[in-house]
């Protein structure tokens, strides 16, 4: 996938980019997907360099008052999946 979609898809938060450290713990490497409410980045943990996926809510999108709760619910459900094929 070309990285050019990122420039077109989300010009609202120019602070995000490769090398950005999120929550003092995850370093963003490259964008790997996006949707109406969030973008997903390939990242690494700063302490162990473990490869992770980092999902970040798109700022300023008018998608309802409960988007933080939806993201938290998604996180809780994903932690229940125990499969070598799901990260």
LUMTI-747947 format. One record per atom (N, C-alpha, C, O): x, y, z; atom name; residue number from 1. Coordinates in Angstrom, 1 decimal, padded with zeros to 4 digits. Each point is the difference from the previous one (the first is absolute). Example, Ala and Ser with C-alpha at 12.3 -4.5 7.8 and 13.67 -1.06 7.14 Angstrom:
<nodes>
> X / Y / Z / atom / nr
> 013.2 / -005.7 / 007.8 / N / 1 .
> -000.9 / 001.2 / 000.0 / CA / 1 .
> 000.9 / 001.2 / 000.0 / C / 1 .
> 001.0 / 000.0 / 000.7 / O / 1 .
> -001.4 / 001.1 / -001.4 / N / 2 .
> 000.9 / 001.1 / 000.0 / CA / 2 .
> -000.8 / 001.1 / 000.8 / C / 2 .
> 000.5 / 001.1 / 000.1 / O / 2 .
</nodes>
This chain:
<nodes>
> X / Y / Z / atom / nr
> 000.8 / -001.2 / 000.0 / N / 1 .
> -000.8 / 001.2 / 000.0 / CA / 1 .
> 000.9 / 001.2 / 000.0 / C / 1 .
> 001.0 / 000.1 / 000.8 / O / 1 .
> -001.3 / 000.9 / -001.6 / N / 2 .
> 000.7 / 001.2 / -000.1 / CA / 2 .
> -000.3 / 000.9 / 001.2 / C / 2 .
> -001.1 / -000.1 / 000.6 / O / 2 .
> 002.1 / 000.8 / -000.1 / N / 3 .
> -000.2 / 000.9 / 001.1 / CA / 3 .
> -000.7 / 001.3 / -000.3 / C / 3 .
> -000.3 / 000.8 / 000.9 / O / 3 .
> 000.0 / -000.6 / -002.2 / N / 4 .
> -000.6 / 001.3 / -000.4 / CA / 4 .
> -001.4 / 000.1 / 000.5 / C / 4 .
> -000.5 / 001.2 / 000.1 / O / 4 .
> -000.2 / -002.3 / 000.1 / N / 5 .
> -001.4 / 000.1 / 000.5 / CA / 5 .
> -000.1 / 000.8 / 001.3 / C / 5 .
> -001.0 / 000.7 / 000.3 / O / 5 .
> 002.1 / -000.8 / 000.5 / N / 6 .
> -000.1 / 000.7 / 001.3 / CA / 6 .
> -000.1 / 001.5 / -000.1 / C / 6 .
> -000.8 / 000.6 / 000.7 / O / 6 .
> 001.6 / -000.1 / -001.6 / N / 7 .
> -000.1 / 001.5 / -000.3 / CA / 7 .
> -001.4 / 000.4 / -000.4 / C / 7 .
> -000.4 / 001.1 / 000.4 / O / 7 .
> -000.2 / -001.9 / -001.2 / N / 8 .
> -001.3 / 000.3 / -000.5 / CA / 8 .
> -001.1 / -000.2 / 001.0 / C / 8 .
> -001.0 / 000.7 / 000.1 / O / 8 .
> 001.1 / -001.8 / 000.7 / N / 9 .
> -001.0 / -000.4 / 000.9 / CA / 9 .
> -000.1 / 000.8 / 001.2 / C / 9 .
> -001.1 / 000.2 / 000.5 / O / 9 .
> 002.2 / 000.3 / 000.0 / N / 10 .
> -000.1 / 000.6 / 001.3 / CA / 10 .
> 001.0 / 001.2 / 000.1 / C / 10 .
> 001.2 / -000.2 / 000.4 / O / 10 .
> -001.7 / 001.3 / -000.8 / N / 11 .
> 000.8 / 001.2 / 000.1 / CA / 11 .
> -000.3 / 000.8 / 001.3 / C / 11 .
> 000.6 / 001.1 / 000.2 / O / 11 .
> -001.4 / -001.7 / 000.7 / N / 12 .
> -000.5 / 000.7 / 001.2 / CA / 12 .
> 001.1 / 000.0 / 001.1 / C / 12 .
> -000.1 / 000.8 / 000.9 / O / 12 .
> 001.0 / -001.8 / -000.9 / N / 13 .
> 000.9 / -000.1 / 001.1 / CA / 13 .
> 001.4 / -000.2 / -000.6 / C / 13 .
> 000.5 / -001.1 / -000.1 / O / 13 .
> 000.2 / 002.2 / -000.2 / N / 14 .
> 001.3 / -000.1 / -000.6 / CA / 14 .
> 001.1 / -000.4 / 001.0 / C / 14 .
> 001.1 / -000.2 / -000.4 / O / 14 .
> -001.5 / 000.1 / 001.7 / N / 15 .
> 001.0 / -000.4 / 001.0 / CA / 15 .
> 000.3 / -001.5 / -000.1 / C / 15 .
> 001.1 / -000.4 / 000.5 / O / 15 .
> -002.0 / -000.4 / -001.1 / N / 16 .
> 000.3 / -001.4 / -000.1 / CA / 16 .
> 000.9 / -000.3 / -001.2 / C / 16 .
> -000.2 / 000.6 / -001.1 / O / 16 .
> 001.1 / -001.5 / 001.3 / N / 17 .
> 000.9 / -000.4 / -001.1 / CA / 17 .
> 001.0 / -001.0 / 000.5 / C / 17 .
> 000.1 / -000.2 / 001.2 / O / 17 .
> 000.6 / -000.4 / -002.1 / N / 18 .
> 001.0 / -001.0 / 000.4 / CA / 18 .
> 001.0 / 000.6 / 001.0 / C / 18 .
> 000.4 / 001.2 / -000.1 / O / 18 .
> -000.2 / -001.9 / 001.2 / N / 19 .
> 000.9 / 000.5 / 001.1 / CA / 19 .
> -000.7 / 000.6 / 001.1 / C / 19 .
> 000.6 / 000.2 / 001.1 / O / 19 .
> -001.9 / 000.1 / -001.2 / N / 20 .
> -000.8 / 000.6 / 001.0 / CA / 20 .
> -000.2 / -001.0 / 001.2 / C / 20 .
> -000.3 / -001.2 / -000.3 / O / 20 .
> 000.5 / 001.6 / 001.5 / N / 21 .
> -000.2 / -000.9 / 001.2 / CA / 21 .
> -001.3 / 000.3 / 000.6 / C / 21 .
> -000.3 / 001.2 / 000.3 / O / 21 .
> -000.6 / -002.2 / -000.2 / N / 22 .
> -001.3 / 000.2 / 000.5 / CA / 22 .
> -000.1 / -000.6 / 001.4 / C / 22 .
> 000.5 / -001.1 / 000.3 / O / 22 .
> -001.1 / 001.9 / 000.6 / N / 23 .
> -000.1 / -000.4 / 001.4 / CA / 23 .
> 001.3 / -000.3 / 000.7 / C / 23 .
> 000.0 / -000.7 / 001.0 / O / 23 .
> 001.1 / 001.2 / -001.6 / N / 24 .
> 001.3 / -000.2 / 000.6 / CA / 24 .
> 000.4 / -001.5 / -000.1 / C / 24 .
> 001.0 / -000.4 / 000.7 / O / 24 .
> -001.7 / -000.4 / -001.5 / N / 25 .
> 000.3 / -001.4 / 000.0 / CA / 25 .
> 000.1 / -000.6 / -001.4 / C / 25 .
> 000.7 / -001.0 / -000.2 / O / 25 .
> -001.4 / 001.5 / -000.8 / N / 26 .
> 000.0 / -000.6 / -001.3 / CA / 26 .
> 000.5 / 001.0 / -001.0 / C / 26 .
> -000.4 / 001.1 / -000.1 / O / 26 .
> 001.4 / -001.6 / -000.7 / N / 27 .
> 000.5 / 000.8 / -001.1 / CA / 27 .
> -000.6 / -000.4 / -001.3 / C / 27 .
> 000.0 / -001.2 / -000.4 / O / 27 .
> -000.6 / 002.2 / -000.3 / N / 28 .
> -000.7 / -000.3 / -001.3 / CA / 28 .
> 001.1 / -000.2 / -001.1 / C / 28 .
> 000.9 / 000.7 / 000.0 / O / 28 .
> -001.2 / -001.7 / -000.8 / N / 29 .
> 000.9 / -000.3 / -001.1 / CA / 29 .
> -000.5 / 000.4 / -001.3 / C / 29 .
> 000.6 / 000.8 / -000.8 / O / 29 .
> -001.9 / -001.3 / 000.4 / N / 30 .
> -000.6 / 000.4 / -001.2 / CA / 30 .
> -001.5 / -000.3 / 000.1 / C / 30 .
> -000.4 / -001.0 / 000.7 / O / 30 .
> -000.4 / 001.7 / -001.4 / N / 31 .
> -001.5 / -000.2 / 000.0 / CA / 31 .
> -000.3 / -001.3 / -000.8 / C / 31 .
> 000.6 / -000.2 / -001.0 / O / 31 .
> -001.5 / -000.6 / 001.5 / N / 32 .
> -000.4 / -001.2 / -000.7 / CA / 32 .
> -001.4 / -000.1 / -000.3 / C / 32 .
> -000.5 / -001.0 / -000.7 / O / 32 .
> -000.3 / 001.9 / 001.2 / N / 33 .
> -001.5 / 000.0 / -000.3 / CA / 33 .
> -000.6 / 001.2 / 000.6 / C / 33 .
> 000.5 / 000.7 / 000.9 / O / 33 .
> -001.7 / -000.4 / -001.4 / N / 34 .
> -000.8 / 001.1 / 000.5 / CA / 34 .
> -001.5 / -000.2 / -000.2 / C / 34 .
> -000.4 / -000.8 / -000.9 / O / 34 .
> -000.4 / 001.5 / 001.6 / N / 35 .
> -001.4 / -000.1 / -000.1 / CA / 35 .
> -000.6 / 001.3 / 000.4 / C / 35 .
> 000.7 / 001.0 / 000.1 / O / 35 .
> -002.0 / -001.0 / 000.0 / N / 36 .
> -000.7 / 001.3 / 000.3 / CA / 36 .
> 000.3 / 000.5 / 001.4 / C / 36 .
> -000.2 / 001.2 / 000.3 / O / 36 .
> 000.5 / -002.1 / 000.6 / N / 37 .
> 000.2 / 000.4 / 001.4 / CA / 37 .
> 001.4 / -000.1 / 000.5 / C / 37 .
> 000.4 / 000.6 / 001.0 / O / 37 .
> 000.5 / -001.3 / -001.6 / N / 38 .
> 001.3 / -000.2 / 000.5 / CA / 38 .
> 001.0 / -000.4 / -001.1 / C / 38 .
> -000.4 / -000.4 / -001.1 / O / 38 .
> 001.7 / 000.5 / 001.4 / N / 39 .
> 001.0 / -000.5 / -000.9 / CA / 39 .
> 000.8 / -001.1 / 000.8 / C / 39 .
> 000.1 / 000.1 / 001.2 / O / 39 .
> 000.5 / -001.0 / -001.9 / N / 40 .
> 000.8 / -001.1 / 000.6 / CA / 40 .
> 001.4 / 000.1 / -000.5 / C / 40 .
> 000.3 / 000.2 / -001.2 / O / 40 .
> 000.7 / -000.2 / 002.1 / N / 41 .
> 001.4 / 000.1 / -000.3 / CA / 41 .
> 000.7 / -001.2 / 000.4 / C / 41 .
> -000.3 / -000.6 / 001.0 / O / 41 .
> 001.3 / 000.2 / -001.8 / N / 42 .
> 001.0 / -001.0 / 000.4 / CA / 42 .
> 000.9 / 000.8 / 001.0 / C / 42 .
> 000.5 / 001.1 / -000.3 / O / 42 .
> -000.2 / -001.7 / 001.4 / N / 43 .
> 000.8 / 000.7 / 001.0 / CA / 43 .
> 000.9 / -001.0 / 000.8 / C / 43 .
> -000.1 / -001.2 / -000.2 / O / 43 .
> 000.9 / 001.7 / 001.1 / N / 44 .
> 000.8 / -000.8 / 000.8 / CA / 44 .
> -000.1 / 000.6 / 001.4 / C / 44 .
> -000.2 / 001.2 / 000.2 / O / 44 .
> 000.4 / -002.1 / 000.9 / N / 45 .
> 000.1 / 000.5 / 001.3 / CA / 45 .
> 001.3 / 000.6 / 000.2 / C / 45 .
> 001.0 / -000.5 / -000.5 / O / 45 .
> -000.9 / 001.6 / 001.3 / N / 46 .
> 001.3 / 000.7 / 000.2 / CA / 46 .
> 000.9 / -000.8 / 000.8 / C / 46 .
> 001.3 / 000.1 / -000.1 / O / 46 .
> -001.8 / -000.9 / 001.1 / N / 47 .
> 000.9 / -000.7 / 000.9 / CA / 47 .
> 000.5 / -001.4 / -000.5 / C / 47 .
> 001.2 / -000.3 / 000.2 / O / 47 .
> -002.0 / -000.4 / -001.0 / N / 48 .
> 000.4 / -001.3 / -000.4 / CA / 48 .
> 000.1 / -000.2 / -001.6 / C / 48 .
> 000.4 / -001.0 / -000.5 / O / 48 .
> -000.8 / 002.0 / -000.2 / N / 49 .
> -000.1 / 000.0 / -001.5 / CA / 49 .
> -000.9 / -001.1 / -000.5 / C / 49 .
> 000.1 / -000.4 / -001.1 / O / 49 .
> -001.1 / 000.0 / 001.9 / N / 50 .
> -001.0 / -000.9 / -000.4 / CA / 50 .
> -000.9 / 000.6 / -001.1 / C / 50 .
> -000.3 / 001.2 / 000.1 / O / 50 .
> 000.0 / -001.9 / -001.2 / N / 51 .
> -000.8 / 000.5 / -001.0 / CA / 51 .
> -001.5 / 000.0 / 000.4 / C / 51 .
> -000.5 / -001.0 / 000.5 / O / 51 .
> -000.2 / 002.2 / -000.7 / N / 52 .
> -001.4 / 000.1 / 000.5 / CA / 52 .
> -000.8 / 000.7 / -001.1 / C / 52 .
> 000.6 / 000.7 / -000.9 / O / 52 .
> -001.9 / -000.7 / 001.0 / N / 53 .
> -000.9 / 000.8 / -000.8 / CA / 53 .
> -000.5 / 001.1 / 000.9 / C / 53 .
> -000.4 / -000.3 / 001.2 / O / 53 .
> 000.4 / 001.5 / -001.6 / N / 54 .
> -000.4 / 001.1 / 000.8 / CA / 54 .
> -001.2 / 000.7 / -000.7 / C / 54 .
> 000.1 / 000.5 / -001.1 / O / 54 .
> -001.3 / -000.5 / 001.8 / N / 55 .
> -001.2 / 000.6 / -000.6 / CA / 55 .
> -000.2 / 001.3 / 000.7 / C / 55 .
> 000.0 / 000.1 / 001.2 / O / 55 .
> -000.1 / 001.0 / -002.0 / N / 56 .
> -000.1 / 001.3 / 000.5 / CA / 56 .
> -001.3 / 000.7 / -000.6 / C / 56 .
> -000.2 / 000.0 / -001.2 / O / 56 .
> -000.6 / 000.5 / 002.1 / N / 57 .
> -001.3 / 000.7 / -000.4 / CA / 57 .
> 000.4 / 001.2 / -000.9 / C / 57 .
> 000.9 / 000.7 / 000.4 / O / 57 .
> -001.7 / -000.5 / -001.4 / N / 58 .
> 000.2 / 001.2 / -000.8 / CA / 58 .
> -000.6 / 001.2 / 000.7 / C / 58 .
> -001.1 / -000.1 / 000.5 / O / 58 .
> 001.9 / 001.1 / -000.3 / N / 59 .
> -000.5 / 001.2 / 000.7 / CA / 59 .
> -001.1 / 000.8 / -000.8 / C / 59 .
> 000.1 / 000.0 / -001.2 / O / 59 .
> -001.0 / 000.6 / 001.9 / N / 60 .
> -000.9 / 000.9 / -000.6 / CA / 60 .
> -001.1 / -000.6 / -000.9 / C / 60 .
> -000.7 / 000.7 / -000.7 / O / 60 .
> 000.6 / -002.0 / 000.7 / N / 61 .
> -001.0 / -000.6 / -000.9 / CA / 61 .
> -001.3 / 000.0 / 000.8 / C / 61 .
> 000.0 / -000.4 / 001.2 / O / 61 .
> -001.1 / 000.7 / -001.8 / N / 62 .
> -001.3 / 000.1 / 000.7 / CA / 62 .
> -000.7 / -001.3 / -000.2 / C / 62 .
> -000.9 / -000.2 / -000.9 / O / 62 .
> 001.2 / -000.8 / 001.7 / N / 63 .
> -000.6 / -001.4 / -000.1 / CA / 63 .
> -000.8 / -000.4 / 001.2 / C / 63 .
> -000.3 / -001.2 / 000.2 / O / 63 .
> 000.0 / 002.1 / 000.7 / N / 64 .
> -000.7 / -000.3 / 001.2 / CA / 64 .
> 000.8 / 000.2 / 001.2 / C / 64 .
> 001.2 / 000.0 / 000.0 / O / 64 .
> -002.0 / 000.1 / 001.1 / N / 65 .
> 000.7 / 000.2 / 001.3 / CA / 65 .
> 000.6 / -001.2 / 000.7 / C / 65 .
> 000.7 / 000.2 / 000.9 / O / 65 .
> -000.9 / -001.3 / -001.4 / N / 66 .
> 000.4 / -001.3 / 000.6 / CA / 66 .
> 001.2 / -000.7 / -000.6 / C / 66 .
> 000.2 / -001.1 / 000.2 / O / 66 .
> 000.6 / 001.9 / -001.0 / N / 67 .
> 001.0 / -000.7 / -000.8 / CA / 67 .
> 001.1 / -000.5 / 000.9 / C / 67 .
> 000.6 / -001.1 / -000.3 / O / 67 .
> -000.3 / 001.7 / 001.4 / N / 68 .
> 001.0 / -000.5 / 001.0 / CA / 68 .
> -000.4 / -001.3 / 000.6 / C / 68 .
> 000.8 / -000.9 / 000.2 / O / 68 .
> -002.1 / 000.9 / 000.2 / N / 69 .
> -000.6 / -001.2 / 000.5 / CA / 69 .
> 000.1 / -001.2 / -001.0 / C / 69 .
> 000.2 / -001.1 / 000.4 / O / 69 .
> -000.5 / 001.4 / -001.6 / N / 70 .
> 000.0 / -001.0 / -001.1 / CA / 70 .
> 001.4 / -000.6 / -000.1 / C / 70 .
> 000.2 / -001.2 / -000.2 / O / 70 .
> 000.8 / 002.1 / 000.2 / N / 71 .
> 001.4 / -000.4 / -000.2 / CA / 71 .
> 000.4 / -000.9 / 001.2 / C / 71 .
> 000.7 / -001.0 / -000.2 / O / 71 .
> -001.1 / 001.4 / 001.4 / N / 72 .
> 000.3 / -000.8 / 001.2 / CA / 72 .
> -000.6 / -001.3 / 000.0 / C / 72 .
> 000.6 / -001.0 / 000.3 / O / 72 .
> -001.9 / 000.9 / -000.8 / N / 73 .
> -000.7 / -001.3 / -000.1 / CA / 73 .
> 000.7 / -000.9 / -001.0 / C / 73 .
> 000.1 / -001.2 / 000.2 / O / 73 .
> 000.3 / 001.8 / -001.3 / N / 74 .
> 000.7 / -000.8 / -001.0 / CA / 74 .
> 001.3 / -000.5 / 000.5 / C / 74 .
> 000.3 / -001.2 / -000.2 / O / 74 .
> 000.4 / 002.0 / 001.0 / N / 75 .
> 001.3 / -000.5 / 000.6 / CA / 75 .
> -000.3 / -001.1 / 001.0 / C / 75 .
> 000.7 / -001.0 / -000.1 / O / 75 .
> -001.7 / 001.1 / 000.9 / N / 76 .
> -000.4 / -001.0 / 001.0 / CA / 76 .
> -000.3 / -001.4 / -000.7 / C / 76 .
> 000.4 / -001.0 / 000.4 / O / 76 .
> -001.1 / 001.1 / -001.5 / N / 77 .
> -000.4 / -001.2 / -000.8 / CA / 77 .
> 001.2 / -000.6 / -000.6 / C / 77 .
> 000.2 / -001.2 / -000.1 / O / 77 .
> 000.7 / 002.0 / -000.5 / N / 78 .
> 001.2 / -000.5 / -000.6 / CA / 78 .
> 000.9 / -000.7 / 000.9 / C / 78 .
> 000.7 / -001.0 / -000.4 / O / 78 .
> -000.6 / 001.4 / 001.7 / N / 79 .
> 000.8 / -000.7 / 000.9 / CA / 79 .
> -000.4 / -001.4 / 000.4 / C / 79 .
> 000.7 / -000.8 / 000.5 / O / 79 .
> -002.0 / 000.5 / -000.9 / N / 80 .
> -000.5 / -001.3 / 000.3 / CA / 80 .
> 000.4 / -001.0 / -001.1 / C / 80 .
> -000.1 / -001.3 / 000.2 / O / 80 .
> 000.6 / 001.7 / -001.3 / N / 81 .
> 000.3 / -000.9 / -001.1 / CA / 81 .
> 001.4 / -000.6 / 000.3 / C / 81 .
> 001.0 / 000.8 / 000.2 / O / 81 .
> -000.9 / -002.1 / -000.2 / N / 82 .
> 001.2 / -000.7 / 000.2 / CA / 82 .
> 000.3 / -000.8 / -001.2 / C / 82 .
> -000.4 / -001.2 / -000.1 / O / 82 .
> 001.1 / 001.7 / -000.9 / N / 83 .
> 000.3 / -000.6 / -001.2 / CA / 83 .
> 001.4 / 000.4 / -000.5 / C / 83 .
> 000.3 / 001.2 / 000.0 / O / 83 .
> 000.5 / -002.1 / -000.6 / N / 84 .
> 001.3 / 000.4 / -000.5 / CA / 84 .
> -000.2 / 000.8 / -001.3 / C / 84 .
> 001.0 / 000.6 / -000.6 / O / 84 .
> -002.2 / -000.5 / 000.0 / N / 85 .
> -000.3 / 000.7 / -001.2 / CA / 85 .
> -000.6 / 001.4 / 000.2 / C / 85 .
> -000.2 / 000.7 / -001.0 / O / 85 .
> 000.1 / -000.3 / 002.2 / N / 86 .
> -000.6 / 001.3 / 000.3 / CA / 86 .
> 001.0 / 000.7 / 000.9 / C / 86 .
> 000.4 / -000.5 / 001.1 / O / 86 .
> 000.0 / 001.7 / -001.5 / N / 87 .
> 000.9 / 000.8 / 000.9 / CA / 87 .
> -000.7 / 000.9 / 000.9 / C / 87 .
> 000.6 / 000.7 / 000.8 / O / 87 .
</nodes>
